[in-house]
Amino acid sequence: MIKNPSKLPLNTNSRAILTILNEGLESSISSTYLKKYILKNKIQVSSSLVNLKNYNRIFLIAIGKSAGAMAEYVSKKINFNNGIVIVPKGIEPKLKKSIFKIIRSGHPIPNQNSFNAGKKLISFLNETTKNDFVIFLISGGGSALSVFPDSISLRDKILVNEILLRSGANINQIACIRKHLSLIKGGRLIQNMNCDGISFLVSDVIGDDIGSISSGITYCDKSSFQDALKIIKKFSLERKLPNSVISVLKSGSDGKILETPKKPMIKNIVILNNSMCLLKMKSKSDKLGYKTNVISNITGNLNQVTKLIASAAVNSKSNCIVFGGEPTVNVIGHGKGGRNQELVLRLYEKLKHKKYNFTIASIGTDGIDGNTKFAGSLFSTDYEYDGIPYLKNNDSSSFFKKFGGLIKTGITQSNVNDIGVIIRHIP
C-alpha cells in the first residue's frame, strides 16, 4: 500500500520497516473484521443472531473515513431498502446510486456538505417506523463529515474545529466540546429513532472510548457542558473561540440546555482498533528476524512521546520497537507537516548522536498526515542534518521533502490512528 518505496532512503532496515508498515496497513482494512458479524441478511453478535427478514425495511447509515469500504462490503451481504453513506471528498464508493445517497463532505474541517449531511441524517431517521432496522457503520472522521450545530452558525462551527485541531487537546477532549455544540453528536442523532438498530465501529480513539469515535454519534455521552468549559479553560481558548460557542456551553452548564443522552439506545460494537494492527506488525517483525517490543496506546504531547520512544529504542533488549497511538501537537509555526512527520524528525534529532544508528518511521493509517498529502515519513540517523529550524516552525514535511523520506499511500479508507517502527541497527 506504500506507493513510493523507490523514493525513500533505503537500506536493509528501512526495507524491513516498509514491510512491517504495509502489514499494519493491510490489517487495518475494515471488511476483514466485518465478516465475523455480517452474514447473508443476518447479523451475528456473540451467540445472538438477528434475522433481518423479520423486519419490514433495512436501512444503512455509514459515516467516516472507512464508510465507503465498509458500506461496499455490507451491501453485498444485506438487501438494503435505502441508505446514506457519508465519506470524505475524493472517495467514490462502488454502491448502487438508486439505493444509497452518497454525500462527500469536508474533512478535517466541516463544510456545507457536512451540514447538509447532518440535516439529511435527522430527517432520514425521523421517517423510520417500528418494524424497521438500521445498521450503522461508524469510523473516525465522522465528526467533521456530518455536523448539525446547536445555536451556533456553520461558520462558527468551522472556526471551532480549526482552533481545537491546533490547540494540543486530545481527541477525547475535542469530542467533549463538539458533542455539546451539536444536535446529532453524543447520541443525539438516534435519541428519537423509531426502530431497532446496531452500530459497528472502527476505532480511531485511544482506549476505544465509543463516546469519542466520531463524537459518539450512535452512542451516548459521559461528559458534561461543565467538562467542556474546563477543557476550554485548560487550553486557554476562552478568547479564541466565538462568543456564541461560550454562550451555548455556559447555558448548558446552567441547565438551560438539555444534557447529552447518558444511556445508549442501541448496541455499539468496536470491530477494529490500533492495537490489533500492532499485533500483526509485531508478528511480521518477528518473522523478519527482529526481536520486537510493542508500545501501544501512545498519547500525550509529542515532546513526551518522543522521550518515551527514544528511551525504549536505546534501552530495550529488543532491536525493533513497533508503536502506535495518537500523540498531540501544539501547532505554533506555519510550516507543512503532521504529527507523524514531526515525530520522526524529533526522534531523529534525539537519536542521531547515540552509539548506534536507528531507522525510524511513522504514518497515519488514513494516509493523510496533517496538512500534507503524505501519510508520514521514514528516516535514518545514518545521515547528519539539522532538523531543529524545521521543528521550530512545525515544518517537518519541508525537511523530508529536501532530504528524502516522505511516505505516500494515498487515501486508504482506513483510520485506526498512527503506526510506527524504529529499528536499532546491529553493528
Secondary structure by P-SEA (a helix, b strand, c coil): cccccccccccaaaaaaaaaaaaaaaaacccccccccccccbbbccccccccccccbbbbbbbccaaaaaaaaaaaccccccbbbbbcccccccccccccbbbbbbcccccaaaaaaaaaaaaaaaaccccbbbbbbbcccccccbbbbccccaaaaaaaaaaaaaccccaaaaaaaaaaacccccccccccccccbbbbbbccccccccccccccccbbbcccaaaaaaaaaaacccccccaaaaaaaaaaaacccccccccccbbbbbcccaaaaaaaaaaaaaaacccccccccccccaaaaaaaaaaaaacccccbbbbbbbbbbbccccccccaaaaaaaaaaaacccccbbbbbbbbbccccccccccccccccccbbbbaaaaaaaccaaaaaaacbbbbbbccccccccccbbbbbbcc
